[in-house]
Amino acid sequence: MLRLAATPTVLKLSDLSRLYATHLDRHMPNASSTSKINATHLKERLIENIPNFTAVTHGREVLLTFSEHLGEALHHMKDNADAEAVNLMHTAKIIRNEIFSWKQNFSGSLSHVKDDVPHALVTFVGMLLEGPGNCDRNTSQAALSISQLLMFNAVKRLRKALLCDEQQGPSVVRHKSSREMPLPVYVGMKLHSATRKKHLVEKFHKLGLSVSYERVMQIENKTANTVCKKYMTDDLVCPPVLEPNLFTVAALDNIDHNLTSTTAKSSFHGTAISVTQFAQTVESTTKQTPQSCCHYIQNVSDAATDIVLPSSYCEVPPCILPSTAPVIPLLPFSLQQSEHNRTNESDWLNMVHKYLSENRDDDDDDDNDDNDDDDGDAHLLMWCS
């Protein structure tokens, strides 16, 4: 028959002190309230009264066991440590198999994050954060975020370049596009959109929290080329986030910059168009499936030079003459119109002369200055006629 070796008895002095205090309080209530248990004295009395009983200090704890069990206890602790290491190795192997068998490419959308991460990995991270008994609960956002970062930074084997550069500091890990998670893409694009700082995006990339700056620019250029390709196909510039069958309001306003400039190099004048959509009810907003004017295309160009808008949208005809010597067009003109104008002028002068003649002051008491003025008016009318 096989005989299983008994597990060696190892007791903690702190547990024995609490057990002794409990029994002392049960049998002698007055004694436990007046005095506190001294763990050192209790240890000495146990060693003195129990044969082959010894004490071993382990950190801040004191362990008590029998002398013949001391070797077995040490061997059992070693076996338990090896078993825990083997369990950790098997757990890591299972999780890594789930990570490297999962394929996820960026499709232009940052939604449906739960479907982009293996369920086994999210469950394992959730158990680490909330305990083994919470595996059936809804997945927390922290577990999803940590799982995405684990997927993003996982490598099958450490590269030789990283092994050689350990003395120079941590090196940047090259990430595969087949395991590009939404969280690092969102962090990189959010940082670049808010700050436009390349070094800030690269700093988060070195920390393993974001995609690289080159990848951010590649995604932005690819998205812009996709949208512009849709504009060129439809020959119409329409925001891709607009939804059909919704009440839409547009507002236009001028964009002016440095209006006091005397040249067009430092000034700018444009027009901004804001489009707002209103849902009829709250239920229609929640039930409506999101639709867009275009979809993210993987094989589209990622070069910034290929971003071209329709010519009808970006080319505005000039409103000024193209040269300093303008060409004045000839207009039709006849002498008959000139004769008619001269006749009208003569009629007007005759009417003025008649009016002045009828209203001339015949008073003899007028001074010579008034007479001189009248003579001047008469001469002026005669000259004009």
ChimeraX attribute file (.defattr): number of C-alpha atoms within 10 A of each C-alpha:
attribute: neighborCount
match mode: 1-to-1
recipient: residues
	/A:1	3
	/A:2	4
	/A:3	5
	/A:4	6
	/A:5	7
	/A:6	8
	/A:7	10
	/A:8	17
	/A:9	12
	/A:10	14
	/A:11	14
	/A:12	15
	/A:13	19
	/A:14	13
	/A:15	11
	/A:16	15
	/A:17	16
	/A:18	13
	/A:19	12
	/A:20	15
	/A:21	16
	/A:22	14
	/A:23	12
	/A:24	16
	/A:25	14
	/A:26	11
	/A:27	10
	/A:28	12
	/A:29	12
	/A:30	11
	/A:31	12
	/A:32	16
	/A:33	10
	/A:34	7
	/A:35	8
	/A:36	9
	/A:37	13
	/A:38	9
	/A:39	16
	/A:40	12
	/A:41	9
	/A:42	15
	/A:43	19
	/A:44	12
	/A:45	11
	/A:46	15
	/A:47	16
	/A:48	12
	/A:49	9
	/A:50	10
	/A:51	10
	/A:52	12
	/A:53	17
	/A:54	19
	/A:55	20
	/A:56	12
	/A:57	10
	/A:58	9
	/A:59	7
	/A:60	6
	/A:61	11
	/A:62	16
	/A:63	18
	/A:64	21
	/A:65	19
	/A:66	19
	/A:67	13
	/A:68	12
	/A:69	18
	/A:70	19
	/A:71	11
	/A:72	16
	/A:73	17
	/A:74	12
	/A:75	13
	/A:76	14
	/A:77	11
	/A:78	12
	/A:79	12
	/A:80	12
	/A:81	12
	/A:82	12
	/A:83	12
	/A:84	12
	/A:85	12
	/A:86	12
	/A:87	12
	/A:88	12
	/A:89	11
	/A:90	12
	/A:91	12
	/A:92	12
	/A:93	12
	/A:94	13
	/A:95	15
	/A:96	18
	/A:97	11
	/A:98	16
	/A:99	22
	/A:100	14
	/A:101	10
	/A:102	14
	/A:103	14
	/A:104	17
	/A:105	14
	/A:106	17
	/A:107	11
	/A:108	15
	/A:109	11
	/A:110	13
	/A:111	9
	/A:112	9
	/A:113	15
	/A:114	13
	/A:115	9
	/A:116	21
	/A:117	24
	/A:118	19
	/A:119	15
	/A:120	14
	/A:121	22
	/A:122	23
	/A:123	22
	/A:124	17
	/A:125	23
	/A:126	26
	/A:127	16
	/A:128	13
	/A:129	13
	/A:130	13
	/A:131	11
	/A:132	13
	/A:133	9
	/A:134	14
	/A:135	16
	/A:136	10
	/A:137	10
	/A:138	9
	/A:139	16
	/A:140	14
	/A:141	12
	/A:142	13
	/A:143	19
	/A:144	23
	/A:145	19
	/A:146	16
	/A:147	24
	/A:148	25
	/A:149	18
	/A:150	18
	/A:151	24
	/A:152	26
	/A:153	17
	/A:154	17
	/A:155	16
	/A:156	9
	/A:157	6
	/A:158	10
	/A:159	11
	/A:160	8
	/A:161	9
	/A:162	15
	/A:163	11
	/A:164	9
	/A:165	11
	/A:166	10
	/A:167	8
	/A:168	8
	/A:169	8
	/A:170	12
	/A:171	13
	/A:172	13
	/A:173	17
	/A:174	13
	/A:175	16
	/A:176	14
	/A:177	13
	/A:178	13
	/A:179	22
	/A:180	21
	/A:181	26
	/A:182	26
	/A:183	21
	/A:184	21
	/A:185	19
	/A:186	17
	/A:187	18
	/A:188	24
	/A:189	22
	/A:190	15
	/A:191	17
	/A:192	18
	/A:193	10
	/A:194	8
	/A:195	10
	/A:196	12
	/A:197	12
	/A:198	15
	/A:199	11
	/A:200	14
	/A:201	24
	/A:202	19
	/A:203	14
	/A:204	18
	/A:205	19
	/A:206	15
	/A:207	13
	/A:208	18
	/A:209	21
	/A:210	27
	/A:211	26
	/A:212	24
	/A:213	21
	/A:214	12
	/A:215	15
	/A:216	22
	/A:217	17
	/A:218	16
	/A:219	18
	/A:220	17
	/A:221	20
	/A:222	24
	/A:223	22
	/A:224	22
	/A:225	24
	/A:226	21
	/A:227	24
	/A:228	22
	/A:229	19
	/A:230	19
	/A:231	21
	/A:232	14
	/A:233	10
	/A:234	11
	/A:235	15
	/A:236	14
	/A:237	16
	/A:238	13
	/A:239	13
	/A:240	14
	/A:241	11
	/A:242	16
	/A:243	17
	/A:244	12
	/A:245	8
	/A:246	14
	/A:247	11
	/A:248	13
	/A:249	10
	/A:250	9
	/A:251	9
	/A:252	10
	/A:253	10
	/A:254	10
	/A:255	10
	/A:256	11
	/A:257	12
	/A:258	11
	/A:259	12
	/A:260	8
	/A:261	11
	/A:262	9
	/A:263	9
	/A:264	10
	/A:265	7
	/A:266	11
	/A:267	13
	/A:268	13
	/A:269	11
	/A:270	9
	/A:271	9
	/A:272	9
	/A:273	9
	/A:274	9
	/A:275	11
	/A:276	11
	/A:277	14
	/A:278	10
	/A:279	15
	/A:280	10
	/A:281	8
	/A:282	8
	/A:283	9
	/A:284	11
	/A:285	13
	/A:286	10
	/A:287	8
	/A:288	10
	/A:289	8
	/A:290	11
	/A:291	12
	/A:292	11
	/A:293	14
	/A:294	16
	/A:295	15
	/A:296	16
	/A:297	14
	/A:298	15
	/A:299	8
	/A:300	15
	/A:301	17
	/A:302	19
	/A:303	14
	/A:304	14
	/A:305	9
	/A:306	15
	/A:307	17
	/A:308	15
	/A:309	20
	/A:310	16
	/A:311	10
	/A:312	11
	/A:313	11
	/A:314	10
	/A:315	9
	/A:316	8
	/A:317	7
	/A:318	7
	/A:319	6
	/A:320	6
	/A:321	9
	/A:322	8
	/A:323	7
	/A:324	6
	/A:325	7
	/A:326	8
	/A:327	8
	/A:328	6
	/A:329	5
	/A:330	6
	/A:331	5
	/A:332	4
	/A:333	8
	/A:334	7
	/A:335	8
	/A:336	8
	/A:337	9
	/A:338	10
	/A:339	11
	/A:340	10
	/A:341	11
	/A:342	11
	/A:343	10
	/A:344	10
	/A:345	13
	/A:346	13
	/A:347	12
	/A:348	11
	/A:349	15
	/A:350	15
	/A:351	11
	/A:352	12
	/A:353	17
	/A:354	10
	/A:355	11
	/A:356	15
	/A:357	13
	/A:358	8
	/A:359	8
	/A:360	9
	/A:361	12
	/A:362	8
	/A:363	7
	/A:364	8
	/A:365	6
	/A:366	10
	/A:367	9
	/A:368	10
	/A:369	9
	/A:370	11
	/A:371	14
	/A:372	11
	/A:373	11
	/A:374	16
	/A:375	12
	/A:376	12
	/A:377	15
	/A:378	15
	/A:379	12
	/A:380	12
	/A:381	15
	/A:382	12
	/A:383	8
	/A:384	11
	/A:385	12
